[in-house]
Amino acid sequence: MEFVDVTMDAPSTADQRTFYGETLGLPLVEHAAEGVAFQAGRTRIRFRRAAPGTTPTYHFALRVPGNQFREAKSWLAERTELLRDGDEDEFDWDFWGARAVYARDPAGNVVELIAFADLPPLGEGEFGAASILGMAELGLPVADVQAAVADLRDAFGIGLWDRDEITPERLTPVGERGATFLVVRLGRVWYLGDAAVDHPLEVTLGGVAEAGIELAGHPYSIRGSG
């Protein structure tokens, strides 16, 4: 599985263009009145203009080569402020063999850079925007975790990869290591972020069954492109 195209809403697409296109240097691949899009490795990330008076926020992670975490952290820190938990500004997720750093974009989204030590490919040369491999995680807040996991399994043939049973009170990873929906209950607080809310989201997946679903009761549209 991979995230091919992910569309989120933002109060100001101009601010997103400045942050992702100019500050981080991701290639701008679409620019229109209704939104902007950037290429982050194998994932196209779009931001549409949010409905007036709304301030949607999301949680997502961008994967970087496992051997370039230190360089990726320095690269991000040179461009924006890293989020901290006490004195710590980098985090070991040993249960997934990963290390991560976090920041916020102008819309308030928690943006994570995550490196999996033993997943290919390895990075070569100086780290930069072109070193980002694609989206590794995307938060999917839902009212019923069990039902959402079943819908994703039935439509796309994807399921849990780090445990045998669903634990609704925890993060529930669906997909595969390095390309994961983080299914959580509505209201659960993201690490270093806000309470999870089901804001509009459109996702195209690669490497899964060709299908399309809209999770009941949520503004999510997910399709598989085969």
FENNORVEN-V921538 format. One record per backbone hydrogen bond with DSSP energy under -1.0 kcal/mol. CO is the residue of the C=O (numbers start at 1). NH is the residue of the N-H. E is the energy in kcal/mol with one decimal. If there is no record, write none. Layout:
# FENNORVEN-V921538
((CO:NH:E) (CO:NH:E))
This chain:
# FENNORVEN-V921538
((2:206:-2.7) (4:44:-2.6) (5:204:-2.9) (6:46:-3.3) (7:202:-2.0) (8:48:-2.8) (10:50:-2.4) (12:16:-1.5) (13:17:-2.4) (14:18:-2.1) (15:19:-2.4) (16:20:-2.8) (17:21:-1.8) (18:22:-1.1) (18:23:-2.6) (19:24:-2.5) (20:26:-2.8) (27:39:-2.0) (30:37:-2.1) (34:49:-2.0) (35:32:-2.8) (36:47:-2.8) (37:29:-2.3) (37:30:-1.4) (38:45:-2.8) (40:43:-1.9) (43:40:-3.3) (44:6:-2.8) (45:38:-2.4) (46:8:-2.6) (47:36:-2.0) (48:10:-2.5) (51:54:-2.0) (58:110:-1.7) (59:139:-2.9) (60:112:-1.9) (61:136:-2.9) (61:137:-1.4) (62:114:-2.4) (63:133:-2.9) (65:68:-2.1) (68:72:-2.7) (69:73:-2.8) (70:74:-2.0) (71:75:-2.4) (72:76:-2.4) (73:77:-2.7) (74:78:-1.8) (76:79:-1.4) (76:80:-2.0) (85:88:-1.7) (88:85:-2.3) (91:100:-2.4) (93:96:-1.9) (93:98:-2.0) (97:117:-2.1) (98:93:-3.1) (99:115:-2.7) (100:91:-2.5) (101:113:-2.4) (102:83:-2.8) (103:111:-2.9) (105:108:-2.1) (109:105:-1.7) (110:60:-1.8) (111:103:-2.2) (112:62:-3.6) (113:101:-1.9) (114:64:-2.4) (115:99:-1.9) (116:119:-1.4) (128:131:-2.2) (129:132:-1.3) (133:42:-1.9) (134:63:-3.2) (136:180:-2.7) (137:61:-2.1) (138:182:-2.4) (140:184:-1.5) (142:186:-1.9) (144:148:-2.2) (145:149:-2.5) (146:150:-1.9) (147:151:-2.3) (148:152:-2.3) (149:153:-2.2) (150:154:-2.7) (151:155:-2.3) (152:156:-2.3) (153:157:-1.9) (156:209:-1.1) (159:175:-2.5) (167:170:-2.5) (172:183:-2.6) (174:181:-3.2) (176:179:-2.5) (179:176:-2.2) (180:138:-1.9) (181:174:-2.6) (181:183:-1.0) (182:140:-2.9) (183:172:-1.8) (184:142:-2.9) (185:188:-2.0) (188:196:-2.7) (190:193:-2.5) (194:190:-2.6) (196:187:-2.9) (197:199:-1.6) (201:221:-2.4) (202:7:-3.2) (203:223:-2.4) (204:4:-2.4) (204:5:-1.7) (205:225:-3.0) (206:2:-1.8) (211:224:-3.0) (213:222:-2.8) (215:218:-2.2) (218:220:-1.5) (219:201:-2.1) (221:203:-2.7) (222:213:-3.1) (223:205:-2.9))
